[in-house]
Amino acid sequence: MKKLFLGVIYLYQNFISPLTPPTCRFYPTCSAYTKEAIEVYGAFKGSWLGIKRILKCHPLHKGGFDPVPLKKKNKKH
C-alpha cells in the first residue's frame, strides 16, 4: 500500500502539479508533506495526516510552515 500511495503522489508531483500555477499556502507543499508522512508513519496514518493537512488548505487558514510531526519513540523500562 505504501508504494502505491507514494506512486500516486509521484505521478501528481511530476505530471499534474507542474501544469498548475504554484498556489500552496503551506511549506512543505501538501504533496511533499503527505509523501513524508507516509514514509515516516506508513500508508494509513501517513495518508490520514495528509488528508488532515489538505483539509486545512482553505482561505480562512493562514498556512505557513507546517512540518510532519515527529514520531514519538516508545519508552521501554
mmCIF file of the N, C-alpha and C atoms, coordinates in Angstrom:
data_MODEL
# 
_entry.id   MODEL 
# 
loop_
_atom_site.group_PDB 
_atom_site.id 
_atom_site.type_symbol 
_atom_site.label_atom_id 
_atom_site.label_alt_id 
_atom_site.label_comp_id 
_atom_site.label_asym_id 
_atom_site.label_entity_id 
_atom_site.label_seq_id 
_atom_site.pdbx_PDB_ins_code 
_atom_site.Cartn_x 
_atom_site.Cartn_y 
_atom_site.Cartn_z 
_atom_site.occupancy 
_atom_site.B_iso_or_equiv 
_atom_site.pdbx_formal_charge 
_atom_site.auth_seq_id 
_atom_site.auth_comp_id 
_atom_site.auth_asym_id 
_atom_site.auth_atom_id 
_atom_site.pdbx_PDB_model_num 
ATOM 1   N N  . MET A 1 1  ? 0.828  -1.194 0.000   1.00 0.00 ? 1  MET A N  1 
ATOM 2   C CA . MET A 1 1  ? 0.000  0.000  0.000   1.00 0.00 ? 1  MET A CA 1 
ATOM 3   C C  . MET A 1 1  ? 0.871  1.257  0.000   1.00 0.00 ? 1  MET A C  1 
ATOM 4   N N  . LYS A 1 2  ? 1.930  1.220  0.792   1.00 0.00 ? 2  LYS A N  1 
ATOM 5   C CA . LYS A 1 2  ? 2.804  2.372  0.895   1.00 0.00 ? 2  LYS A CA 1 
ATOM 6   C C  . LYS A 1 2  ? 3.361  2.751  -0.476  1.00 0.00 ? 2  LYS A C  1 
ATOM 7   N N  . LYS A 1 3  ? 3.838  1.766  -1.235  1.00 0.00 ? 3  LYS A N  1 
ATOM 8   C CA . LYS A 1 3  ? 4.402  2.039  -2.563  1.00 0.00 ? 3  LYS A CA 1 
ATOM 9   C C  . LYS A 1 3  ? 3.342  2.571  -3.518  1.00 0.00 ? 3  LYS A C  1 
ATOM 10  N N  . LEU A 1 4  ? 2.127  2.066  -3.415  1.00 0.00 ? 4  LEU A N  1 
ATOM 11  C CA . LEU A 1 4  ? 1.033  2.537  -4.260  1.00 0.00 ? 4  LEU A CA 1 
ATOM 12  C C  . LEU A 1 4  ? 0.731  4.006  -3.977  1.00 0.00 ? 4  LEU A C  1 
ATOM 13  N N  . PHE A 1 5  ? 0.594  4.349  -2.704  1.00 0.00 ? 5  PHE A N  1 
ATOM 14  C CA . PHE A 1 5  ? 0.295  5.734  -2.330  1.00 0.00 ? 5  PHE A CA 1 
ATOM 15  C C  . PHE A 1 5  ? 1.423  6.669  -2.742  1.00 0.00 ? 5  PHE A C  1 
ATOM 16  N N  . LEU A 1 6  ? 2.668  6.249  -2.519  1.00 0.00 ? 6  LEU A N  1 
ATOM 17  C CA . LEU A 1 6  ? 3.806  7.080  -2.923  1.00 0.00 ? 6  LEU A CA 1 
ATOM 18  C C  . LEU A 1 6  ? 3.861  7.222  -4.442  1.00 0.00 ? 6  LEU A C  1 
ATOM 19  N N  . GLY A 1 7  ? 3.459  6.176  -5.167  1.00 0.00 ? 7  GLY A N  1 
ATOM 20  C CA . GLY A 1 7  ? 3.406  6.247  -6.626  1.00 0.00 ? 7  GLY A CA 1 
ATOM 21  C C  . GLY A 1 7  ? 2.390  7.260  -7.115  1.00 0.00 ? 7  GLY A C  1 
ATOM 22  N N  . VAL A 1 8  ? 1.242  7.306  -6.465  1.00 0.00 ? 8  VAL A N  1 
ATOM 23  C CA . VAL A 1 8  ? 0.215  8.293  -6.820  1.00 0.00 ? 8  VAL A CA 1 
ATOM 24  C C  . VAL A 1 8  ? 0.736  9.706  -6.582  1.00 0.00 ? 8  VAL A C  1 
ATOM 25  N N  . ILE A 1 9  ? 1.414  9.911  -5.462  1.00 0.00 ? 9  ILE A N  1 
ATOM 26  C CA . ILE A 1 9  ? 1.983  11.234 -5.160  1.00 0.00 ? 9  ILE A CA 1 
ATOM 27  C C  . ILE A 1 9  ? 3.048  11.587 -6.195  1.00 0.00 ? 9  ILE A C  1 
ATOM 28  N N  . TYR A 1 10 ? 3.885  10.616 -6.571  1.00 0.00 ? 10 TYR A N  1 
ATOM 29  C CA . TYR A 1 10 ? 4.912  10.842 -7.594  1.00 0.00 ? 10 TYR A CA 1 
ATOM 30  C C  . TYR A 1 10 ? 4.257  11.307 -8.905  1.00 0.00 ? 10 TYR A C  1 
ATOM 31  N N  . LEU A 1 11 ? 3.209  10.620 -9.322  1.00 0.00 ? 11 LEU A N  1 
ATOM 32  C CA . LEU A 1 11 ? 2.512  10.996 -10.555 1.00 0.00 ? 11 LEU A CA 1 
ATOM 33  C C  . LEU A 1 11 ? 1.945  12.409 -10.450 1.00 0.00 ? 11 LEU A C  1 
ATOM 34  N N  . TYR A 1 12 ? 1.340  12.724 -9.324  1.00 0.00 ? 12 TYR A N  1 
ATOM 35  C CA . TYR A 1 12 ? 0.792  14.059 -9.124  1.00 0.00 ? 12 TYR A CA 1 
ATOM 36  C C  . TYR A 1 12 ? 1.895  15.115 -9.189  1.00 0.00 ? 12 TYR A C  1 
ATOM 37  N N  . GLN A 1 13 ? 2.985  14.898 -8.445  1.00 0.00 ? 13 GLN A N  1 
ATOM 38  C CA . GLN A 1 13 ? 4.056  15.890 -8.384  1.00 0.00 ? 13 GLN A CA 1 
ATOM 39  C C  . GLN A 1 13 ? 4.741  16.097 -9.732  1.00 0.00 ? 13 GLN A C  1 
ATOM 40  N N  . ASN A 1 14 ? 4.840  15.069 -10.542 1.00 0.00 ? 14 ASN A N  1 
ATOM 41  C CA . ASN A 1 14 ? 5.595  15.174 -11.781 1.00 0.00 ? 14 ASN A CA 1 
ATOM 42  C C  . ASN A 1 14 ? 4.752  15.430 -13.026 1.00 0.00 ? 14 ASN A C  1 
ATOM 43  N N  . PHE A 1 15 ? 3.462  15.149 -12.982 1.00 0.00 ? 15 PHE A N  1 
ATOM 44  C CA . PHE A 1 15 ? 2.658  15.290 -14.189 1.00 0.00 ? 15 PHE A CA 1 
ATOM 45  C C  . PHE A 1 15 ? 1.462  16.226 -14.049 1.00 0.00 ? 15 PHE A C  1 
ATOM 46  N N  . ILE A 1 16 ? 0.921  16.395 -12.869 1.00 0.00 ? 16 ILE A N  1 
ATOM 47  C CA . ILE A 1 16 ? -0.247 17.259 -12.688 1.00 0.00 ? 16 ILE A CA 1 
ATOM 48  C C  . ILE A 1 16 ? 0.151  18.612 -12.098 1.00 0.00 ? 16 ILE A C  1 
ATOM 49  N N  . SER A 1 17 ? 0.911  18.584 -11.012 1.00 0.00 ? 17 SER A N  1 
ATOM 50  C CA . SER A 1 17 ? 1.295  19.808 -10.327 1.00 0.00 ? 17 SER A CA 1 
ATOM 51  C C  . SER A 1 17 ? 2.043  20.804 -11.230 1.00 0.00 ? 17 SER A C  1 
ATOM 52  N N  . PRO A 1 18 ? 2.952  20.365 -12.109 1.00 0.00 ? 18 PRO A N  1 
ATOM 53  C CA . PRO A 1 18 ? 3.640  21.340 -12.967 1.00 0.00 ? 18 PRO A CA 1 
ATOM 54  C C  . PRO A 1 18 ? 2.716  22.082 -13.935 1.00 0.00 ? 18 PRO A C  1 
ATOM 55  N N  . LEU A 1 19 ? 1.515  21.572 -14.172 1.00 0.00 ? 19 LEU A N  1 
ATOM 56  C CA . LEU A 1 19 ? 0.579  22.203 -15.094 1.00 0.00 ? 19 LEU A CA 1 
ATOM 57  C C  . LEU A 1 19 ? -0.201 23.347 -14.457 1.00 0.00 ? 19 LEU A C  1 
ATOM 58  N N  . THR A 1 20 ? -0.116 23.462 -13.132 1.00 0.00 ? 20 THR A N  1 
ATOM 59  C CA . THR A 1 20 ? -0.875 24.491 -12.426 1.00 0.00 ? 20 THR A CA 1 
ATOM 60  C C  . THR A 1 20 ? 0.081  25.515 -11.816 1.00 0.00 ? 20 THR A C  1 
ATOM 61  N N  . PRO A 1 21 ? -0.376 26.761 -11.675 1.00 0.00 ? 21 PRO A N  1 
ATOM 62  C CA . PRO A 1 21 ? 0.494  27.756 -11.030 1.00 0.00 ? 21 PRO A CA 1 
ATOM 63  C C  . PRO A 1 21 ? 0.686  27.420 -9.552  1.00 0.00 ? 21 PRO A C  1 
ATOM 64  N N  . PRO A 1 22 ? 1.870  27.722 -8.990  1.00 0.00 ? 22 PRO A N  1 
ATOM 65  C CA . PRO A 1 22 ? 2.117  27.427 -7.573  1.00 0.00 ? 22 PRO A CA 1 
ATOM 66  C C  . PRO A 1 22 ? 1.231  28.295 -6.678  1.00 0.00 ? 22 PRO A C  1 
ATOM 67  N N  . THR A 1 23 ? 0.401  27.658 -5.880  1.00 0.00 ? 23 THR A N  1 
ATOM 68  C CA . THR A 1 23 ? -0.521 28.398 -5.015  1.00 0.00 ? 23 THR A CA 1 
ATOM 69  C C  . THR A 1 23 ? -0.570 27.842 -3.597  1.00 0.00 ? 23 THR A C  1 
ATOM 70  N N  . CYS A 1 24 ? 0.318  26.938 -3.242  1.00 0.00 ? 24 CYS A N  1 
ATOM 71  C CA . CYS A 1 24 ? 0.244  26.309 -1.932  1.00 0.00 ? 24 CYS A CA 1 
ATOM 72  C C  . CYS A 1 24 ? 0.507  27.334 -0.838  1.00 0.00 ? 24 CYS A C  1 
ATOM 73  N N  . ARG A 1 25 ? -0.312 27.309 0.174   1.00 0.00 ? 25 ARG A N  1 
ATOM 74  C CA . ARG A 1 25 ? -0.160 28.245 1.289   1.00 0.00 ? 25 ARG A CA 1 
ATOM 75  C C  . ARG A 1 25 ? 0.685  27.671 2.419   1.00 0.00 ? 25 ARG A C  1 
ATOM 76  N N  . PHE A 1 26 ? 1.143  26.427 2.251   1.00 0.00 ? 26 PHE A N  1 
ATOM 77  C CA . PHE A 1 26 ? 1.946  25.762 3.271   1.00 0.00 ? 26 PHE A CA 1 
ATOM 78  C C  . PHE A 1 26 ? 3.349  25.449 2.767   1.00 0.00 ? 26 PHE A C  1 
ATOM 79  N N  . TYR A 1 27 ? 4.263  25.297 3.704   1.00 0.00 ? 27 TYR A N  1 
ATOM 80  C CA . TYR A 1 27 ? 5.578  24.751 3.411   1.00 0.00 ? 27 TYR A CA 1 
ATOM 81  C C  . TYR A 1 27 ? 5.841  23.659 4.430   1.00 0.00 ? 27 TYR A C  1 
ATOM 82  N N  . PRO A 1 28 ? 6.182  22.468 4.018   1.00 0.00 ? 28 PRO A N  1 
ATOM 83  C CA . PRO A 1 28 ? 6.270  21.968 2.652   1.00 0.00 ? 28 PRO A CA 1 
ATOM 84  C C  . PRO A 1 28 ? 4.884  21.868 2.016   1.00 0.00 ? 28 PRO A C  1 
ATOM 85  N N  . THR A 1 29 ? 4.853  21.710 0.692   1.00 0.00 ? 29 THR A N  1 
ATOM 86  C CA . THR A 1 29 ? 3.579  21.593 -0.008  1.00 0.00 ? 29 THR A CA 1 
ATOM 87  C C  . THR A 1 29 ? 2.804  20.395 0.531   1.00 0.00 ? 29 THR A C  1 
ATOM 88  N N  . CYS A 1 30 ? 1.524  20.357 0.260   1.00 0.00 ? 30 CYS A N  1 
ATOM 89  C CA . CYS A 1 30 ? 0.690  19.256 0.759   1.00 0.00 ? 30 CYS A CA 1 
ATOM 90  C C  . CYS A 1 30 ? 1.145  17.905 0.219   1.00 0.00 ? 30 CYS A C  1 
ATOM 91  N N  . SER A 1 31 ? 1.560  17.859 -1.042  1.00 0.00 ? 31 SER A N  1 
ATOM 92  C CA . SER A 1 31 ? 2.004  16.575 -1.592  1.00 0.00 ? 31 SER A CA 1 
ATOM 93  C C  . SER A 1 31 ? 3.330  16.146 -0.966  1.00 0.00 ? 31 SER A C  1 
ATOM 94  N N  . ALA A 1 32 ? 4.248  17.087 -0.742  1.00 0.00 ? 32 ALA A N  1 
ATOM 95  C CA . ALA A 1 32 ? 5.520  16.748 -0.088  1.00 0.00 ? 32 ALA A CA 1 
ATOM 96  C C  . ALA A 1 32 ? 5.278  16.332 1.360   1.00 0.00 ? 32 ALA A C  1 
ATOM 97  N N  . TYR A 1 33 ? 4.364  17.009 2.038   1.00 0.00 ? 33 TYR A N  1 
ATOM 98  C CA . TYR A 1 33 ? 4.005  16.675 3.420   1.00 0.00 ? 33 TYR A CA 1 
ATOM 99  C C  . TYR A 1 33 ? 3.442  15.260 3.487   1.00 0.00 ? 33 TYR A C  1 
ATOM 100 N N  . THR A 1 34 ? 2.497  14.949 2.591   1.00 0.00 ? 34 THR A N  1 
ATOM 101 C CA . THR A 1 34 ? 1.870  13.631 2.596   1.00 0.00 ? 34 THR A CA 1 
ATOM 102 C C  . THR A 1 34 ? 2.885  12.548 2.272   1.00 0.00 ? 34 THR A C  1 
ATOM 103 N N  . LYS A 1 35 ? 3.766  12.807 1.325   1.00 0.00 ? 35 LYS A N  1 
ATOM 104 C CA . LYS A 1 35 ? 4.812  11.847 0.971   1.00 0.00 ? 35 LYS A CA 1 
ATOM 105 C C  . LYS A 1 35 ? 5.694  11.548 2.188   1.00 0.00 ? 35 LYS A C  1 
ATOM 106 N N  . GLU A 1 36 ? 6.134  12.582 2.873   1.00 0.00 ? 36 GLU A N  1 
ATOM 107 C CA . GLU A 1 36 ? 6.979  12.387 4.056   1.00 0.00 ? 36 GLU A CA 1 
ATOM 108 C C  . GLU A 1 36 ? 6.210  11.670 5.169   1.00 0.00 ? 36 GLU A C  1 
ATOM 109 N N  . ALA A 1 37 ? 4.944  12.047 5.369   1.00 0.00 ? 37 ALA A N  1 
ATOM 110 C CA . ALA A 1 37 ? 4.137  11.413 6.408   1.00 0.00 ? 37 ALA A CA 1 
ATOM 111 C C  . ALA A 1 37 ? 3.976  9.917  6.136   1.00 0.00 ? 37 ALA A C  1 
ATOM 112 N N  . ILE A 1 38 ? 3.772  9.550  4.877   1.00 0.00 ? 38 ILE A N  1 
ATOM 113 C CA . ILE A 1 38 ? 3.638  8.136  4.525   1.00 0.00 ? 38 ILE A CA 1 
ATOM 114 C C  . ILE A 1 38 ? 4.960  7.408  4.738   1.00 0.00 ? 38 ILE A C  1 
ATOM 115 N N  . GLU A 1 39 ? 6.071  8.053  4.399   1.00 0.00 ? 39 GLU A N  1 
ATOM 116 C CA . GLU A 1 39 ? 7.378  7.426  4.604   1.00 0.00 ? 39 GLU A CA 1 
ATOM 117 C C  . GLU A 1 39 ? 7.673  7.215  6.084   1.00 0.00 ? 39 GLU A C  1 
ATOM 118 N N  . VAL A 1 40 ? 7.247  8.149  6.924   1.00 0.00 ? 40 VAL A N  1 
ATOM 119 C CA . VAL A 1 40 ? 7.532  8.070  8.362   1.00 0.00 ? 40 VAL A CA 1 
ATOM 120 C C  . VAL A 1 40 ? 6.536  7.170  9.091   1.00 0.00 ? 40 VAL A C  1 
ATOM 121 N N  . TYR A 1 41 ? 5.246  7.335  8.814   1.00 0.00 ? 41 TYR A N  1 
ATOM 122 C CA . TYR A 1 41 ? 4.208  6.670  9.588   1.00 0.00 ? 41 TYR A CA 1 
ATOM 123 C C  . TYR A 1 41 ? 3.538  5.488  8.898   1.00 0.00 ? 41 TYR A C  1 
ATOM 124 N N  . GLY A 1 42 ? 3.827  5.273  7.619   1.00 0.00 ? 42 GLY A N  1 
ATOM 125 C CA . GLY A 1 42 ? 3.176  4.192  6.894   1.00 0.00 ? 42 GLY A CA 1 
ATOM 126 C C  . GLY A 1 42 ? 1.990  4.702  6.093   1.00 0.00 ? 42 GLY A C  1 
ATOM 127 N N  . ALA A 1 43 ? 1.407  3.799  5.305   1.00 0.00 ? 43 ALA A N  1 
ATOM 128 C CA . ALA A 1 43 ? 0.368  4.178  4.350   1.00 0.00 ? 43 ALA A CA 1 
ATOM 129 C C  . ALA A 1 43 ? -0.875 4.771  5.001   1.00 0.00 ? 43 ALA A C  1 
ATOM 130 N N  . PHE A 1 44 ? -1.373 4.172  6.053   1.00 0.00 ? 44 PHE A N  1 
ATOM 131 C CA . PHE A 1 44 ? -2.661 4.599  6.589   1.00 0.00 ? 44 PHE A CA 1 
ATOM 132 C C  . PHE A 1 44 ? -2.558 5.846  7.464   1.00 0.00 ? 44 PHE A C  1 
ATOM 133 N N  . LYS A 1 45 ? -1.682 5.832  8.458   1.00 0.00 ? 45 LYS A N  1 
ATOM 134 C CA . LYS A 1 45 ? -1.560 7.019  9.307   1.00 0.00 ? 45 LYS A CA 1 
ATOM 135 C C  . LYS A 1 45 ? -0.983 8.187  8.516   1.00 0.00 ? 45 LYS A C  1 
ATOM 136 N N  . GLY A 1 46 ? -0.020 7.917  7.634   1.00 0.00 ? 46 GLY A N  1 
ATOM 137 C CA . GLY A 1 46 ? 0.555  8.981  6.807   1.00 0.00 ? 46 GLY A CA 1 
ATOM 138 C C  . GLY A 1 46 ? -0.481 9.607  5.893   1.00 0.00 ? 46 GLY A C  1 
ATOM 139 N N  . SER A 1 47 ? -1.342 8.776  5.305   1.00 0.00 ? 47 SER A N  1 
ATOM 140 C CA . SER A 1 47 ? -2.408 9.300  4.447   1.00 0.00 ? 47 SER A CA 1 
ATOM 141 C C  . SER A 1 47 ? -3.393 10.124 5.265   1.00 0.00 ? 47 SER A C  1 
ATOM 142 N N  . TRP A 1 48 ? -3.705 9.658  6.465   1.00 0.00 ? 48 TRP A N  1 
ATOM 143 C CA . TRP A 1 48 ? -4.605 10.403 7.344   1.00 0.00 ? 48 TRP A CA 1 
ATOM 144 C C  . TRP A 1 48 ? -4.034 11.775 7.679   1.00 0.00 ? 48 TRP A C  1 
ATOM 145 N N  . LEU A 1 49 ? -2.745 11.828 7.983   1.00 0.00 ? 49 LEU A N  1 
ATOM 146 C CA . LEU A 1 49 ? -2.103 13.121 8.262   1.00 0.00 ? 49 LEU A CA 1 
ATOM 147 C C  . LEU A 1 49 ? -2.166 14.025 7.027   1.00 0.00 ? 49 LEU A C  1 
ATOM 148 N N  . GLY A 1 50 ? -1.945 13.438 5.841   1.00 0.00 ? 50 GLY A N  1 
ATOM 149 C CA . GLY A 1 50 ? -2.024 14.207 4.602   1.00 0.00 ? 50 GLY A CA 1 
ATOM 150 C C  . GLY A 1 50 ? -3.422 14.741 4.340   1.00 0.00 ? 50 GLY A C  1 
ATOM 151 N N  . ILE A 1 51 ? -4.431 13.928 4.594   1.00 0.00 ? 51 ILE A N  1 
ATOM 152 C CA . ILE A 1 51 ? -5.822 14.363 4.408   1.00 0.00 ? 51 ILE A CA 1 
ATOM 153 C C  . ILE A 1 51 ? -6.144 15.503 5.364   1.00 0.00 ? 51 ILE A C  1 
ATOM 154 N N  . LYS A 1 52 ? -5.706 15.379 6.618   1.00 0.00 ? 52 LYS A N  1 
ATOM 155 C CA . LYS A 1 52 ? -5.948 16.455 7.591   1.00 0.00 ? 52 LYS A CA 1 
ATOM 156 C C  . LYS A 1 52 ? -5.290 17.749 7.128   1.00 0.00 ? 52 LYS A C  1 
ATOM 157 N N  . ARG A 1 53 ? -4.073 17.646 6.562   1.00 0.00 ? 53 ARG A N  1 
ATOM 158 C CA . ARG A 1 53 ? -3.364 18.830 6.062   1.00 0.00 ? 53 ARG A CA 1 
ATOM 159 C C  . ARG A 1 53 ? -4.107 19.460 4.899   1.00 0.00 ? 53 ARG A C  1 
ATOM 160 N N  . ILE A 1 54 ? -4.581 18.629 3.961   1.00 0.00 ? 54 ILE A N  1 
ATOM 161 C CA . ILE A 1 54 ? -5.305 19.143 2.802   1.00 0.00 ? 54 ILE A CA 1 
ATOM 162 C C  . ILE A 1 54 ? -6.603 19.832 3.242   1.00 0.00 ? 54 ILE A C  1 
ATOM 163 N N  . LEU A 1 55 ? -7.257 19.310 4.268   1.00 0.00 ? 55 LEU A N  1 
ATOM 164 C CA . LEU A 1 55 ? -8.480 19.935 4.764   1.00 0.00 ? 55 LEU A CA 1 
ATOM 165 C C  . LEU A 1 55 ? -8.224 21.309 5.387   1.00 0.00 ? 55 LEU A C  1 
ATOM 166 N N  . LYS A 1 56 ? -6.993 21.572 5.806   1.00 0.00 ? 56 LYS A N  1 
ATOM 167 C CA . LYS A 1 56 ? -6.648 22.896 6.348   1.00 0.00 ? 56 LYS A CA 1 
ATOM 168 C C  . LYS A 1 56 ? -6.383 23.908 5.236   1.00 0.00 ? 56 LYS A C  1 
ATOM 169 N N  . CYS A 1 57 ? -6.334 23.454 3.994   1.00 0.00 ? 57 CYS A N  1 
ATOM 170 C CA . CYS A 1 57 ? -5.995 24.332 2.872   1.00 0.00 ? 57 CYS A CA 1 
ATOM 171 C C  . CYS A 1 57 ? -7.254 25.053 2.390   1.00 0.00 ? 57 CYS A C  1 
ATOM 172 N N  . HIS A 1 58 ? -7.541 26.176 3.007   1.00 0.00 ? 58 HIS A N  1 
ATOM 173 C CA . HIS A 1 58 ? -8.687 26.995 2.648   1.00 0.00 ? 58 HIS A CA 1 
ATOM 174 C C  . HIS A 1 58 ? -8.373 28.448 2.978   1.00 0.00 ? 58 HIS A C  1 
ATOM 175 N N  . PRO A 1 59 ? -9.115 29.380 2.447   1.00 0.00 ? 59 PRO A N  1 
ATOM 176 C CA . PRO A 1 59 ? -8.802 30.799 2.632   1.00 0.00 ? 59 PRO A CA 1 
ATOM 177 C C  . PRO A 1 59 ? -8.809 31.295 4.076   1.00 0.00 ? 59 PRO A C  1 
ATOM 178 N N  . LEU A 1 60 ? -9.470 30.604 4.976   1.00 0.00 ? 60 LEU A N  1 
ATOM 179 C CA . LEU A 1 60 ? -9.529 31.063 6.364   1.00 0.00 ? 60 LEU A CA 1 
ATOM 180 C C  . LEU A 1 60 ? -8.343 30.601 7.195   1.00 0.00 ? 60 LEU A C  1 
ATOM 181 N N  . HIS A 1 61 ? -7.477 29.756 6.627   1.00 0.00 ? 61 HIS A N  1 
ATOM 182 C CA . HIS A 1 61 ? -6.282 29.293 7.338   1.00 0.00 ? 61 HIS A CA 1 
ATOM 183 C C  . HIS A 1 61 ? -5.082 30.030 6.764   1.00 0.00 ? 61 HIS A C  1 
ATOM 184 N N  . LYS A 1 62 ? -4.241 30.585 7.627   1.00 0.00 ? 62 LYS A N  1 
ATOM 185 C CA . LYS A 1 62 ? -3.138 31.411 7.136   1.00 0.00 ? 62 LYS A CA 1 
ATOM 186 C C  . LYS A 1 62 ? -2.015 30.607 6.492   1.00 0.00 ? 62 LYS A C  1 
ATOM 187 N N  . GLY A 1 63 ? -1.946 29.300 6.745   1.00 0.00 ? 63 GLY A N  1 
ATOM 188 C CA . GLY A 1 63 ? -0.871 28.490 6.145   1.00 0.00 ? 63 GLY A CA 1 
ATOM 189 C C  . GLY A 1 63 ? 0.441  28.693 6.889   1.00 0.00 ? 63 GLY A C  1 
ATOM 190 N N  . GLY A 1 64 ? 1.557  28.605 6.163   1.00 0.00 ? 64 GLY A N  1 
ATOM 191 C CA . GLY A 1 64 ? 2.870  28.785 6.757   1.00 0.00 ? 64 GLY A CA 1 
ATOM 192 C C  . GLY A 1 64 ? 3.619  27.472 6.890   1.00 0.00 ? 64 GLY A C  1 
ATOM 193 N N  . PHE A 1 65 ? 4.625  27.472 7.748   1.00 0.00 ? 65 PHE A N  1 
ATOM 194 C CA . PHE A 1 65 ? 5.458  26.293 7.963   1.00 0.00 ? 65 PHE A CA 1 
ATOM 195 C C  . PHE A 1 65 ? 4.690  25.274 8.799   1.00 0.00 ? 65 PHE A C  1 
ATOM 196 N N  . ASP A 1 66 ? 4.538  24.067 8.266   1.00 0.00 ? 66 ASP A N  1 
ATOM 197 C CA . ASP A 1 66 ? 3.767  23.021 8.934   1.00 0.00 ? 66 ASP A CA 1 
ATOM 198 C C  . ASP A 1 66 ? 4.419  21.670 8.643   1.00 0.00 ? 66 ASP A C  1 
ATOM 199 N N  . PRO A 1 67 ? 5.455  21.309 9.407   1.00 0.00 ? 67 PRO A N  1 
ATOM 200 C CA . PRO A 1 67 ? 6.157  20.049 9.142   1.00 0.00 ? 67 PRO A CA 1 
ATOM 201 C C  . PRO A 1 67 ? 5.380  18.837 9.647   1.00 0.00 ? 67 PRO A C  1 
ATOM 202 N N  . VAL A 1 68 ? 5.762  17.673 9.149   1.00 0.00 ? 68 VAL A N  1 
ATOM 203 C CA . VAL A 1 68 ? 5.198  16.413 9.639   1.00 0.00 ? 68 VAL A CA 1 
ATOM 204 C C  . VAL A 1 68 ? 5.600  16.267 11.100  1.00 0.00 ? 68 VAL A C  1 
ATOM 205 N N  . PRO A 1 69 ? 4.666  15.910 11.992  1.00 0.00 ? 69 PRO A N  1 
ATOM 206 C CA . PRO A 1 69 ? 5.023  15.765 13.404  1.00 0.00 ? 69 PRO A CA 1 
ATOM 207 C C  . PRO A 1 69 ? 6.071  14.673 13.609  1.00 0.00 ? 69 PRO A C  1 
ATOM 208 N N  . LEU A 1 70 ? 6.924  14.894 14.579  1.00 0.00 ? 70 LEU A N  1 
ATOM 209 C CA . LEU A 1 70 ? 7.948  13.906 14.888  1.00 0.00 ? 70 LEU A CA 1 
ATOM 210 C C  . LEU A 1 70 ? 7.310  12.638 15.420  1.00 0.00 ? 70 LEU A C  1 
ATOM 211 N N  . LYS A 1 71 ? 7.873  11.519 15.044  1.00 0.00 ? 71 LYS A N  1 
ATOM 212 C CA . LYS A 1 71 ? 7.384  10.234 15.519  1.00 0.00 ? 71 LYS A CA 1 
ATOM 213 C C  . LYS A 1 71 ? 7.881  10.029 16.942  1.00 0.00 ? 71 LYS A C  1 
ATOM 214 N N  . LYS A 1 72 ? 6.968  9.744  17.845  1.00 0.00 ? 72 LYS A N  1 
ATOM 215 C CA . LYS A 1 72 ? 7.342  9.526  19.240  1.00 0.00 ? 72 LYS A CA 1 
ATOM 216 C C  . LYS A 1 72 ? 7.974  8.164  19.385  1.00 0.00 ? 72 LYS A C  1 
ATOM 217 N N  . LYS A 1 73 ? 9.050  8.125  20.129  1.00 0.00 ? 73 LYS A N  1 
ATOM 218 C CA . LYS A 1 73 ? 9.725  6.851  20.377  1.00 0.00 ? 73 LYS A CA 1 
ATOM 219 C C  . LYS A 1 73 ? 9.078  6.131  21.539  1.00 0.00 ? 73 LYS A C  1 
ATOM 220 N N  . ASN A 1 74 ? 8.978  4.831  21.426  1.00 0.00 ? 74 ASN A N  1 
ATOM 221 C CA . ASN A 1 74 ? 8.435  4.052  22.540  1.00 0.00 ? 74 ASN A CA 1 
ATOM 222 C C  . ASN A 1 74 ? 9.419  4.029  23.694  1.00 0.00 ? 74 ASN A C  1 
ATOM 223 N N  . LYS A 1 75 ? 8.894  4.296  24.870  1.00 0.00 ? 75 LYS A N  1 
ATOM 224 C CA . LYS A 1 75 ? 9.736  4.261  26.057  1.00 0.00 ? 75 LYS A CA 1 
ATOM 225 C C  . LYS A 1 75 ? 9.716  2.852  26.637  1.00 0.00 ? 75 LYS A C  1 
ATOM 226 N N  . LYS A 1 76 ? 10.877 2.263  26.753  1.00 0.00 ? 76 LYS A N  1 
ATOM 227 C CA . LYS A 1 76 ? 10.969 0.924  27.335  1.00 0.00 ? 76 LYS A CA 1 
ATOM 228 C C  . LYS A 1 76 ? 11.580 1.056  28.708  1.00 0.00 ? 76 LYS A C  1 
ATOM 229 N N  . HIS A 1 77 ? 10.990 0.391  29.665  1.00 0.00 ? 77 HIS A N  1 
ATOM 230 C CA . HIS A 1 77 ? 11.501 0.450  31.049  1.00 0.00 ? 77 HIS A CA 1 
ATOM 231 C C  . HIS A 1 77 ? 12.259 -0.788 31.380  1.00 0.00 ? 77 HIS A C  1 
# 
